[in-house]
Amino acid sequence: MKRTIMIIVLALIVAGWALAAKHFPKAYVAEFGNSSVAVINSENNQVLKHISLPKGVHGLIVLPDGSRVFVSSDESSVISVIDTSKDEVIGTIPTGKAPHGLIASRDGQHVFAAIFGDNQILEINAKSLKIERTFDAPSPHNIAVSNDNTTLYVAAQKESQTGIAQFDIASGKMVTLLRTDKVPRSLNLSPDGSALTVTQFDHNDLQVYSTNPLKFLTKVDVGESPHHTIFTPNGKLVLVCNQVTDDVALIDAKTWKLAGKIQVGRKPHWIAPSSDSEYAYVSDEGSNQVSFLDLEEKKVERTISVAAAPRKIAIQSGDIPEMKSENNISDNASKESETKMSGKHVTITMQGPPPRFNPETLEVAAGTTVEWINAGSKVHTVTSDNSDWDSGSLRPGDKFSKEFDQKGTYKYYCIPHRGMGMVGTIVVK
């Protein structure tokens, strides 16, 4: 009898050890307004820490094995590398002007970085952090990579070469540029690699393309100003966040029909589905929070308060434990960060039609803060000609501020409407 009890006790101890050793994946959130990355423990959806990074955190990915996080900072022209075992920065990679989207090869050996301001794509060794090759690309924004690591698909935003660029990785050459009528925003491949989903500025639908050959298939109306698009790992759903209607659309990837919507926080930016395809994290840029979605129930299970302006988000591979809804940890006391301004303050409005900055040319004294207000009906950006600063997507009613403390002439434009003449100039005297 005593021996039986001892065996049961030992079994319970071993089970406890196994439970304690169980790995819960972590989610990483690029906090643009705070120049940091938040680390979220998926076991309880608590923020573990904030990792300070260079200004302008933009793109963010986790390697397939979950060991490292790569984060691009577009205003600082650098990529930071985080070791996930300690959640500390272990290296930085100078990149050139305005690094945007990042993607890891399927084998995790390389990271590809879109260098928007230099019209380049970098191929980086994920272990040594050395840049091995550079590809010429027309203002690359976001990137997807094929399952066999032979092809890159790039959202090309250069005014004269707007479209979906297809690259042969072996040669580093662009083999196809499928032109789009509007500027592409986000793109992603299906798990089997047969379909490519794309969103565009000024389109309220998701476009679907075949990959062999690269050809338009169909479109799905999803909501106003769709941004990030991603497949669940099981390939059954496509998730799309809509930045004006503040929701996530769920699309059946077999029929290409809308399967439902989940209302989230203000201005959802990016989506990270769990490995089991049952849940997803969504960064709500305008609400300074992350929404945790139950995809089967089509609801927000809870919200997680983070620092200002969360944008890109990614999660380590692994299952997310089921959580009880009564333990909601939303911090409603979180306040939006206030922009610090010194000196004078002037305003430029964005309006139309036709889409314009008003006034288009503005003279100010050094130390003046310029605030742009989107008073129109479309999503706009405020992007410098030399890629030194960028507002990101501004939906109607959104604002963006920048202090000009150095004399000079600063030219800028709206990414989706540059070809329509939406350009501006700030002269600082």
N, C-alpha and C positions, 0 to 999 in steps of 0.2 A: 504494500500500500504506500509506504513512504517513498519507495523507488518510483512509483507511478506519479506521485505528487511532485517529486523532484524533476521528472521528465517534463511534466506540464509547465512547471516554473521555468525551466531552461528554455522550453519552446516559446513561452511568453517573452522571455528576455531577448531571445534571438529575433523574435518578431518585432519587438520594440526597437532593437538595433537597426533592423531593416527599414522600419518606418522612419527612424531618425536619419538614416543615410539616404533616403529617397530624395532625388533631385527634383526640385521644383524650378521650372524655367523662369528666367527673369525677362521683363520687358524693359526696353531702353527708349527713352523719349527725348528728342532734341528740343530743348526749350529755347527758342529763338530769342525771345525778349530778355532772357536771363543769361545768355551765352553759357549754357550748361546742358548736361544730360541727366535726366532723372532715371533712377534705377528702381523698378517696381518688382516686388516679390509676388509671384502669382499665387503662392499658397494662401495669402491673406489680402492681396492687393494693397499692401502698404508700401509707401515710398521709403526705400532703404537709405538713399543718399542722393545728393546732387553733385555731379562732377563738373567742375569749372573747366571751360574750354575757350579757345580764341573766339573773338566776336564774329557773329554771323552764322551760327550753326545751321546747316542747310540739309545735306544728305546724310543718311544713317543706315547702315546695314550691320547684321550679325553674321559672322561666318557660319557655314552649314553645321560645323561641329560645335558651335556656340562658344568657342574659346576667345574670340576677339570681336570687338565692335569698332567699325571704321566710321568716322564722322567728319564731313567736310564743312569748313567754315568759309563761306564765300567772300565775306568782307576782309578776311585775314589771309586768304589764298594759301590755305594749309589743310591737311587731313590729319586728324588726331586718331591714335589707336589706343583702345582701352582693353586691358586684360580683364576678362570677366571673373577670374578666380579671386581677384582682389578689388575689382572695379576701380582701377587706377590707370592713368595714362602712362603708357610704356614707350611711346614714340610719336614723332610728328613727321609729316612728309610735305615739304614745300611743293606746290602744285602749279603755280601760274595763276592767272586771274580768274576769280569767281568759280571755284569748283562747285558743281551742283550735284546731280544724281550719282549714286554709287550702286554697283551690283557685284556680287561675288560669283566666280565661276562655280559650276555645279560640284566640282571636286574640291572647292575651297582653296585651291592653290594660288589663285590670282583674284585681285579686285580691279574692276574697271571703273574709272572716274571720269565723269563728263566735265571738262574744263570749259565752261560756257564763254568766258571772256577771251580765251585764246584759241577758240575753234579747234579743240583737241580732245582726244580721249587718251587717258593714261592706262597702261597695263602695269599693275603693281604686284610684286611678289608678296603674297600675304604673310609669309614667314619672315623674310629678310627686310621687308618694307622698302625695297629698292624699286625704282621705276625701271622697268625692263624695256618698254617700247612706248612710242607715241604715235597715235593715228590722227590724221587730219579729219575733222568733222565739223559741219556747219552749225555753230552755236548749239552744241548738244545740251539737253536738259535732263531727261531721264533715260534709263537704259534697261533693256532686258537681254538675257543670254539664253541660248538654246540648250537643251538637255545634253547634247553631245559636245558642248563647248566649242562649236565651230562658227557660230554666228551671233552677232550682236544686232539688236534692233534699238534704234535711237530716235527719240523725239527731237527732230531738228527744228530749231526756232529761228534760224537766220532768215532775214527778210526775203532774200532772193532764192533761198533753198528750203522753204518751209515744207515739212512733210515727215514721212517715216523713212529713215535711212537704214539700209541693211548692210552690215559689214562682214567681210570674211576675216575671221580672227587670224588665220594662218598668215595671210598676206598683209593684214592691217589696212586693207583697201575697202572703200565704199563700193559695193557692187550694184546697189539699187537705191534710188530715191523716189519713193512713191509720194507724189505731191498731194497735200491736203488743202482744202479751200480755206481753212482757218489754222491758227497756230496750235500744234499738238501740245498737250499738257503732260499726261501720264500714259504709260503703256505697260502691259504685262502679258506674259505668255501663259497658256493653259498648261497644266502639269504634263500632258502628253506632247506639248510643243506644237500642236496642229493649228491652234488659233491664237490670234493676237488681239487684245482689246485695247482701245485707244479712246481718250477723251480729248476734246478740243475747246479752246476758248470760243465763246459765243455759240456753242452748240448745247442743246439740252438733251442730247442723246449720247449713248455709248456706241462707238463704231466697232464692228467685228471684222477681222481680216483672216484669211487663210495664210499660212506661212509657206506653203510649197505648192504653187508659187505664191508670192506676196500679192494678195488680191482682196478687194473689198467683198464682204459676204452679205452683211446686213447691219441694221442699226436698231437700238432699243431705246425708247424714250424713258428717261430715268428721273429727271428732276432738273431744277434750275442750277446752272453752273457746276456740272459734274467735274470732279478733280481726280482723286486717286482711284484706280481700278485694280483689283487683284482677285485671283481665283482662290477659293479654299483649296487646301492641299489635296482633298479627295476629288477635286475637279467638278463637283456637282453645282457649285454656285459661283457667280461673279459678284463681288461686292463693290459698290461705287458710292463714294461720299459726295453729296451735293451741298455746295457751299452757300447757297442762298436759301434753299428750302430747309436746311439744317437736318438732313436725314441721310441714312444709308440705304441704298436700293439693293435688293437681293434679286439676282437674275438667275433663272434656271439655265445652266450652261448646255443643256441638251436641246431645249426648245427655243432658247433665246427669248423667253417671255419673262416679264416682270413677275416675281414671286412674292413680293411684299416690300414694305419699307419699315425702317426703325427710326423713330425720331430721336435725335441725339442733341448734344450741346450746340453752341453757336459756332458756325463756320468750321465744320469738320474738315480736316486736312489730309490725314493718312490713316491707313487701316493695316492691322497686323493680325491675321487669323491664327488660331492655335493649331498645333500639329494634328489634332484629332478632328479638326474642322467643325467643332461644336461651339466655339466661342471666338470672339474677336475683340481686340482693343482698337479704339478710335481716338485720335487726338483731336480735341475740340479747341482750335486755336483761339476763337473769340471768347471762350468761357474759362480758359486756363484750367482745363480739366481733361481727363481721359475717361471715355465711356467704355464700360465693360459689357459686351453684348452676348446674350444667349441667342445663337442663331436659330436654333430649333423653335424656341418659344417666341422669337422675333420681338425681343424686348431688351431694354437696358437693365442689367441686373444690379449695377451700381456705378457710381462715378468716383473718380480719384482726383483730388486736387493736386495740381503740379504748379511749377513756376510759369512765368508769363509766356504766352504765345507758343504753346506746344505745336510742333509741326510733324517732322518725320518720326515714325515709331516702328520698332522691330522687336521680335521676341525670339528667344532661344528655342530650339526644337525640343519637343517633349510635350506630354499631356498637361493640361491645366486641371487641377482638382475642382470638383464641383463645390460651389459655395452657397451658403444659405443667405437668402435675400434679406433676412432681418438684420444682418450684420453690416448694413450699409455704412461705409466710412466716408461718405461725401462730406467735404468741409465747405459748407456754404459761407463760412466767414472769409474764404479766400477772396481777395480784392484784386481787380485788374491793376497792373502796374501803371504808374503815372509817368509820362515822359517828362524828364527834367529839361527845362528850357532856360536859357540865359539870354539877356539882351532883349531885342525886339522880337515881335512875333507877327508874321504875315501869313495870309492864306491864299492858296490856289485851289480853284474848284475844277473838278473833272466832270464834263457834261457833254451833251450832244442831243440829237445828231446835227452835223457829223461829230464824232468824238474828238474833243479838244481839251487842252489845258487852258484855263482862263485865269490870269493872262498867260500867254505863251512865253513871253519874255518878261523877266522881273529883275529889277536892280535893287540890291539890298546892301546894307552896311555889314561889315564883318561882325560876327557875333549874333546875327539874326537867325532865328529859327523859322523855317518855312514849313507850313502844314498843308498837305494836300487832302482835300475832302472829295470823296466820290459822290457827286451830286447827280450822277447819271443813272441809267438803268442797266448798264452792263458791268461786268467785272473788268477792272483796269489794273495796271501796274505802274509804278514810278521807278524806272530803271536807268541808271547812269550809262552814258555812252561808253565809258571806259570800264564798266562793270564794277566800280568801287562800292556801289550801294544799290540796293533793290528792295522795294517794299513788299514783294510777294503779291499774291492776289488780293485786291481790295474790292470787296463787293459793295453794292450801293449802300451809302451811309458810313462806310469805313474811312478811317483817317490814317495818315502816315506823316511823321515829322522828322526833320533832319536839321541840325544846326550847322550853319556855314560860318566857320571862324577864320578861313584863309581866303585872301583875295584871289580872284580868278574868274574864269568863265566855265560854268558847269552845264553841259548839255545832257538831256535825258529824254526818255521816250516811254510809251506804253507798248509792251511786248505784243499784245494781240492786235493793236491798232496803229502800229508805226507806219504800215503801208498806206493807211488812210490819212496820214498827216498829223497824227497825235504825237507831237514832239514839243519840247520846251527847253528854255534856257534860263539859268540863274546867273546873273552877273553880280559878283561880290566886290565891292569897292572899299 
